[in-house]
Structures are given as C-alpha cells and as structure tokens.
Amino acid sequence: MSLDRLTPVVLSYNEEANLPRTLSSLGWAKRIVIVDSGSTDASKALATTFPNVAWFERPFDSHANQWSYALFETAIDTPFVLALDADMEVPPDLRDEIASLVARDDNAGALIPFSYQVQGVPLWGSLCPPQVRLLRRDCVEVLDAGHTQAFRVRGAVRRCRACLVHDDRKSLDRWVSAQLRYSAIEAARLAVTGRRGNLKDHLRRRLPAWPMLVGFLAYVRAGGPWYGAAARRYALERLIYEAMLRWRLADRDLTRGRHEE
C-alpha cells in the first residue's frame, strides 16, 4: 500500500523506442504522469494504451520549467514522486526498496544509482553518478543544470542500493539530434559559469584531448574488452557528445578571438 503514496513522472519527446519498456516496469503504479514536449512519433499512441497513464503536453523551454510543471501542475495528489526519463526502467528490487522509503514521512528523497545497458546488454559500469530521483514534492526545488535538471531537496536524502536501468534505444539519427541540442545547452551554461565552474568544467574548456580521455574512461568503466560491442558503443556515445561540446567551445573561442583583434 505504501506505493499508493508515489506517482512516477516521466518526461518524453519522440520516445517510441523506449516508452513501452519504461511503462511496463511501472505496472504497479496507480497513476503515471507523462509530460511530453510535442512528440511527432508514436509515443502518445503507445503510452496511452497503458490504463494508468495520464498524458500531458507542454512546449519545452527549459528542464526546470518542464519538471516544475510536471511535479506541481498535473494534479498529482501523492506526497512522493519518482522522476524518470523515458529510457529508464524500474526493476522489482528497486520498486521494493522505494516502497519502504515512501512509507515514512521523514524521508525527503533518495539518490538512486544507475545500471547502464546498451540495446539490452548490461555494462559493468558507467560514468553516470547516482541521482536524486525519488522526491517528496513539498521538499523539492527544481533547477536548471546545463542540459539536464537538478533537484534540490530539503531534508533527509537516503541512498538506494538497487539501481534504475538506463537503456536508450533511440536510432542514431534521433540520438545525434538530441546530443546536438544538449551540447548547445551545456555550452551556454559553461559560458555563464566562467571560472566558477567545477574541475570538469575547466577540463572541458582547457583540455583539447578531453573527449578522447572521456571515451577511454567510459570504455574502461563499461567493462572494456570483456563487454565487447556494448562497451565500445557506450564509449563512442560519451566521446561523440564531448566532441560536440568541445567543437562548440572551440567555435566560441575563435569567434571571441576575432572580436578581440
């Protein structure tokens, strides 16, 4: 019964390759809120075949605004939400752990680690740290954090042992389109933070070989040669995204240099 105190919330945009798996893993939920950014594929048709789905549409302007709308303007009446992307699945062990957390009112949220998969093949690990994904609605503030969001939670934040499964099966064309958009947002954030950024921000700006280093670290973390094509694919994803971002930063430096001449 404690899961009646929880509403899964999913953001989506052209996620027909992923949404059915995500929603199938949430069959225990009384209501699932999906906030879509205007999909042009079969996402809505597929999602609304699930009887517990409530579908909302809102034009995307920022992650913080999209998540704030999803959490506070979609008639959610439960104290807790589980904030998901459309390529995340909730396995039974995580469901059971979440049930124990939402049964108590002194929990304000939980950090959840990720188990990465590539086309259904699990990796040994990934570069993605645990994220706050379980939230008590009256204790959370949503902030923009580059190409994603940050949930600032007031109160006790636990750490789950079980993992969310992340398995993005979008086509290469869709994936590249998304990364181009994300890298533009991240480049804009780096332009604003300047010297106030963290070590990773400084390395992205100053180390030309950063994309190759990230690709190598991703390959090792994913399991290297022991995990075959899945590890190679994951490494390529990380390398390509960082190369897109590095390209944008280089273009910005070149433009600034011309203006200073």
C-alpha positions as CSV (number, residue, x, y, z in Angstrom):
1,M,0.0,0.0,0.0
2,S,3.0,2.4,0.5
3,L,3.4,2.6,-3.3
4,D,0.0,4.4,-3.3
5,R,2.0,7.3,-1.9
6,L,4.1,7.6,-5.0
7,T,3.5,8.8,-8.6
8,P,6.0,8.1,-11.3
9,V,6.6,11.1,-13.5
10,V,8.2,10.8,-17.0
11,L,9.4,13.4,-19.4
12,S,9.3,12.4,-23.1
13,Y,9.9,13.6,-26.6
14,N,9.8,11.2,-29.5
15,E,10.5,8.2,-27.3
16,E,8.6,5.4,-29.1
17,A,11.7,3.2,-28.9
18,N,11.8,3.5,-25.1
19,L,8.5,4.4,-23.5
20,P,6.8,0.9,-23.7
21,R,9.6,-0.7,-21.6
22,T,9.6,2.1,-19.1
23,L,5.8,2.0,-18.6
24,S,5.8,-1.8,-18.5
25,S,8.2,-1.6,-15.5
26,L,5.6,0.7,-13.7
27,G,2.6,-1.6,-13.8
28,W,2.3,-1.3,-10.0
29,A,1.7,2.4,-10.2
30,K,-1.9,3.7,-9.8
31,R,-1.2,6.7,-12.0
32,I,1.8,7.6,-14.2
33,V,2.2,11.2,-15.3
34,I,3.8,11.8,-18.7
35,V,4.7,15.3,-19.8
36,D,5.6,15.3,-23.5
37,S,7.3,18.1,-25.4
38,G,5.4,17.6,-28.6
39,S,6.3,14.2,-30.0
40,T,5.8,13.6,-33.7
41,D,6.3,9.8,-33.5
42,A,4.1,7.1,-32.0
43,S,4.9,8.0,-28.4
44,K,1.4,9.1,-27.4
45,A,-0.3,6.2,-29.2
46,L,1.9,3.7,-27.4
47,A,1.8,5.4,-24.0
48,T,-2.0,5.8,-23.8
49,T,-2.5,2.0,-24.3
50,F,-1.4,1.8,-20.6
51,P,-4.5,2.4,-18.5
52,N,-2.6,4.1,-15.6
53,V,-1.1,6.8,-17.9
54,A,-2.1,10.4,-17.7
55,W,-0.7,12.2,-20.8
56,F,0.1,16.0,-20.7
57,E,1.7,18.1,-23.4
58,R,3.8,21.3,-22.8
59,P,6.2,23.0,-25.3
60,F,9.7,22.6,-23.9
61,D,11.5,25.8,-22.8
62,S,13.8,24.5,-20.0
63,H,14.3,21.4,-17.9
64,A,13.5,23.3,-14.7
65,N,10.2,24.7,-16.1
66,Q,9.2,21.3,-17.6
67,W,9.8,19.4,-14.4
68,S,8.2,22.1,-12.3
69,Y,5.1,21.8,-14.5
70,A,5.2,18.0,-14.2
71,L,5.5,18.0,-10.5
72,F,3.1,20.8,-9.5
73,E,0.6,21.3,-12.3
74,T,-0.6,17.8,-13.3
75,A,-2.9,17.1,-10.4
76,I,-0.5,14.8,-8.5
77,D,-2.0,14.0,-5.1
78,T,0.7,11.8,-3.7
79,P,3.4,13.1,-1.3
80,F,6.2,11.4,-3.3
81,V,7.2,11.3,-7.0
82,L,9.7,9.2,-8.9
83,A,11.3,11.4,-11.6
84,L,12.2,9.4,-14.7
85,D,13.4,9.9,-18.2
86,A,11.7,7.9,-20.8
87,D,14.6,5.5,-21.2
88,M,14.6,4.4,-17.6
89,E,13.1,1.2,-16.1
90,V,12.3,0.3,-12.5
91,P,13.2,-3.3,-11.7
92,P,11.4,-5.2,-8.9
93,D,14.2,-4.8,-6.3
94,L,14.3,-1.0,-6.7
95,R,10.5,-0.9,-6.6
96,D,10.5,-2.8,-3.2
97,E,13.2,-0.5,-1.8
98,I,11.3,2.6,-2.9
99,A,8.2,1.2,-1.2
100,S,10.0,1.1,2.1
101,L,11.3,4.6,1.7
102,V,8.0,6.3,0.8
103,A,6.2,4.6,3.7
104,R,8.0,7.1,6.0
105,D,7.3,10.8,6.1
106,D,10.8,11.6,7.5
107,N,12.4,10.8,4.1
108,A,12.6,13.7,1.7
109,G,14.2,11.9,-1.2
110,A,16.7,9.3,-2.4
111,L,19.8,9.0,-4.5
112,I,19.4,6.2,-7.0
113,P,22.4,4.6,-8.9
114,F,22.1,3.5,-12.5
115,S,22.7,0.2,-14.2
116,Y,23.5,1.1,-17.9
117,Q,22.5,-1.1,-20.7
118,V,23.2,-0.9,-24.5
119,Q,20.4,-2.4,-26.6
120,G,19.5,-4.6,-23.6
121,V,23.2,-5.7,-22.8
122,P,24.2,-4.7,-19.3
123,L,27.5,-2.9,-18.8
124,W,29.9,-3.4,-16.0
125,G,29.5,0.3,-15.0
126,S,29.2,3.8,-16.4
127,L,30.3,7.4,-15.8
128,C,26.9,8.4,-14.5
129,P,26.8,9.1,-10.7
130,P,23.7,8.3,-8.6
131,Q,21.0,11.0,-9.0
132,V,18.2,12.2,-6.7
133,R,15.2,10.7,-8.5
134,L,12.8,9.9,-5.5
135,L,11.4,13.2,-4.2
136,R,9.0,14.4,-1.6
137,R,7.0,17.1,-3.5
138,D,6.8,19.6,-0.6
139,C,10.5,19.4,-0.1
140,V,11.9,19.9,-3.6
141,E,13.0,22.8,-5.8
142,V,13.9,22.3,-9.5
143,L,16.9,24.0,-11.0
144,D,18.4,24.0,-14.5
145,A,21.8,22.3,-14.7
146,G,23.0,22.7,-18.2
147,H,21.4,20.1,-20.5
148,T,19.5,18.5,-17.6
149,Q,17.9,19.4,-14.3
150,A,18.9,19.4,-10.7
151,F,16.5,18.6,-7.8
152,R,17.4,20.4,-4.6
153,V,15.8,18.6,-1.7
154,R,15.3,19.9,1.8
155,G,15.5,17.1,4.4
156,A,16.9,13.6,4.7
157,V,18.1,12.1,1.4
158,R,18.7,8.4,1.5
159,R,20.7,6.3,-0.9
160,C,19.2,3.3,-2.6
161,R,21.2,0.1,-3.1
162,A,19.1,-1.1,-6.1
163,C,19.6,0.6,-9.5
164,L,17.5,2.3,-12.1
165,V,18.0,0.6,-15.5
166,H,19.1,3.1,-18.2
167,D,18.8,1.8,-21.8
168,D,18.3,4.4,-24.5
169,R,17.4,2.6,-27.8
170,K,16.7,5.6,-30.0
171,S,18.0,5.5,-33.5
172,L,21.4,7.0,-34.3
173,D,19.7,9.9,-36.1
174,R,17.5,10.7,-33.1
175,W,20.4,10.3,-30.7
176,V,22.6,12.7,-32.6
177,S,19.8,15.2,-32.8
178,A,19.3,15.1,-29.0
179,Q,23.1,15.4,-28.3
180,L,23.4,18.4,-30.6
181,R,20.6,20.0,-28.6
182,Y,22.1,19.0,-25.2
183,S,25.6,20.2,-26.2
184,A,24.3,23.6,-27.2
185,I,22.6,24.0,-23.8
186,E,25.7,22.8,-22.0
187,A,28.0,25.2,-23.9
188,A,25.7,28.1,-22.9
189,R,25.9,27.0,-19.3
190,L,29.7,26.9,-19.5
191,A,29.8,30.4,-21.0
192,V,27.8,31.7,-18.0
193,T,29.7,29.9,-15.2
194,G,33.1,31.0,-16.4
195,R,35.8,30.5,-13.7
196,R,33.1,29.5,-11.2
197,G,32.7,26.1,-12.7
198,N,34.0,22.8,-11.3
199,L,37.1,20.8,-12.3
200,K,35.2,19.0,-15.0
201,D,34.0,22.3,-16.5
202,H,37.6,23.6,-16.6
203,L,38.9,20.4,-18.2
204,R,36.2,20.7,-20.9
205,R,37.3,24.2,-21.7
206,R,41.1,23.8,-21.5
207,L,42.0,20.2,-22.4
208,P,41.7,19.6,-26.1
209,A,42.1,15.8,-25.6
210,W,39.2,15.7,-23.1
211,P,36.7,13.9,-25.4
212,M,39.2,11.2,-26.1
213,L,40.0,10.8,-22.4
214,V,36.3,10.6,-21.6
215,G,35.8,8.0,-24.3
216,F,38.7,5.9,-22.9
217,L,37.4,6.2,-19.3
218,A,33.9,5.2,-20.4
219,Y,35.3,2.2,-22.2
220,V,37.2,1.0,-19.1
221,R,34.3,1.7,-16.8
222,A,31.8,-0.1,-19.1
223,G,34.0,-3.3,-18.9
224,G,36.5,-2.8,-21.7
225,P,37.1,-5.8,-24.0
226,W,35.3,-8.2,-21.7
227,Y,32.0,-6.4,-22.5
228,G,32.6,-6.3,-26.3
229,A,30.4,-4.2,-28.6
230,A,28.3,-2.8,-25.7
231,A,31.3,-1.2,-24.1
232,R,32.6,0.1,-27.4
233,R,29.2,1.7,-28.1
234,Y,29.0,3.3,-24.7
235,A,32.5,4.7,-25.1
236,L,31.5,6.1,-28.6
237,E,28.5,7.8,-27.1
238,R,30.4,9.6,-24.5
239,L,33.3,10.5,-26.9
240,I,30.9,11.9,-29.5
241,Y,28.9,14.0,-27.0
242,E,32.1,15.5,-25.5
243,A,33.5,16.2,-29.0
244,M,30.3,18.0,-30.0
245,L,30.6,20.2,-26.9
246,R,34.4,20.7,-27.4
247,W,33.6,21.8,-31.0
248,R,31.1,24.4,-29.7
249,L,33.6,25.7,-27.2
250,A,36.3,26.0,-29.8
251,D,34.0,27.9,-32.1
252,R,33.1,30.3,-29.3
253,D,36.8,30.9,-28.6
254,L,37.5,31.5,-32.3
255,T,34.6,34.0,-32.5
256,R,35.8,35.8,-29.4
257,G,39.3,35.9,-30.7
258,R,38.2,37.6,-33.9
259,H,36.2,40.2,-32.0
260,E,39.3,40.9,-29.9
261,E,41.6,41.5,-32.9
